[in-house]
Each structure stands twice: as C-alpha cells, then as structure tokens.
Amino acid sequence: MGKYFNLNVNDYIRVLKLARTPTWDEFKQVALIAGAGVILVGTIGFLLFIIMRPLPP
C-alpha cells in the first residue's frame, strides 16, 4: 500500500499512552472555537441563500 500504511499495533498503543483527558478549561476553549466555526459557516450559508433566492433559476 505504501509507506503511510506501515503502522503496527505498537504505534497505536504508544499514541494512546501519550493521550490524556483534556482539562475543563481546554474543553471549553475547543468547544467555543468549534461553536464559533459552526455559527460562522451557518451564517455564510444563510446569507448566500438569501442572496441567491430572488435570482431566476
């Protein structure tokens, strides 16, 4: 398949050992940034919908 699919189970175990649960402050920051992104994309989509609505098909 290639050099990118040459991982074995030990590599996955090493990554899982390094992973940790985020603190509450880290979680809040990530949630706020993700929420802001969702709102921004939704607003842009809604504005495009309003702009394109009166145009003929």
C-alpha positions in Angstrom: 0.0 0.0 0.0 2.8 2.4 0.7 4.9 3.9 3.4 1.9 5.6 5.1 0.2 2.3 6.0 3.3 0.7 7.6 2.0 1.2 11.2 1.6 -1.7 13.6 -0.3 -2.1 16.9 2.7 -0.9 19.0 2.5 2.5 17.3 -1.2 2.8 18.2 -0.5 1.8 21.8 2.2 4.4 22.1 -0.1 7.1 20.9 -2.9 6.0 23.3 -0.4 6.1 26.3 0.6 9.6 25.4 -3.0 10.8 25.1 -4.8 12.3 28.1 -8.2 13.7 29.0 -8.3 17.4 28.5 -8.9 19.7 31.4 -12.2 21.5 31.7 -10.6 24.8 30.5 -9.2 23.1 27.4 -12.5 21.5 26.7 -14.4 24.8 27.0 -11.9 26.6 24.7 -12.2 23.9 22.0 -16.0 23.9 22.3 -16.2 27.6 22.0 -13.9 27.7 18.9 -15.9 24.8 17.3 -19.2 26.5 18.1 -18.0 29.8 16.6 -16.9 28.0 13.4 -20.3 26.3 13.1 -22.1 29.6 13.6 -19.8 31.3 11.1 -20.4 28.7 8.4 -24.1 28.7 9.0 -24.3 32.5 8.8 -22.4 32.5 5.5 -24.7 29.7 4.1 -27.8 31.6 5.2 -26.6 34.8 3.6 -25.8 33.1 0.4 -29.3 31.5 0.5 -30.9 35.0 1.0 -28.8 36.5 -1.8 -29.5 33.6 -4.3 -33.2 33.3 -3.6 -34.5 36.2 -5.8 -32.4 35.2 -8.8 -34.2 33.3 -11.6 -33.3 29.6 -11.9 
